[in-house]
Amino acid sequence: MDKKKQNILIGIISVIGVAIIVLMLFISQLDKKVADDDNSYTITLKVYYENEELVIDDTLTFNENETLLSLMDRTYEITVKQDAVSTAILSINEYTTDFYSSYFSLYVNGTYSAIGAKDLILTGGLLVEWKWLKLWV
């Protein structure tokens, strides 16, 4: 093969190589955009029952603007007690409370939450803990 044909072949291969790299970058940006548009995030949810025993330790995926109560309702079997002022969690799967002698207390990132599960709009990366507490009756 003469020098001119070699140079043309090298040029064509170079153009194809650059086109492949540009295409791969474009596809990776599309994949990233689809992942960003998914609007799903994760939290860690832990439930402590009698004697501070860790009985549930899950990483849960939720959607933008979802409340903790909504996420729990679609993830676990829960029972709630609702009145005009609040919504209390009475059971999470088989772990129960009667709300008179014991209750579940909500903590977010290690701090007692002044906001209930019904009003807590989730953000990614939260540590949500339900702690079963006994009342002195």
Secondary structure, DSSP 4 states (H G I P E B T S, - for coil): --HHHHHHHHHHHHHHHHHHHHHHHHHHHHHHHHHHHT-EEEEEEEEEEGGGEEEEEEEEEEETT-BHHHHHHHHS-EEEEE-SS-EEEEEETTEE--SSSEEEEEEETTEE-SS-TTT-B--TT-EEEEEEEE---
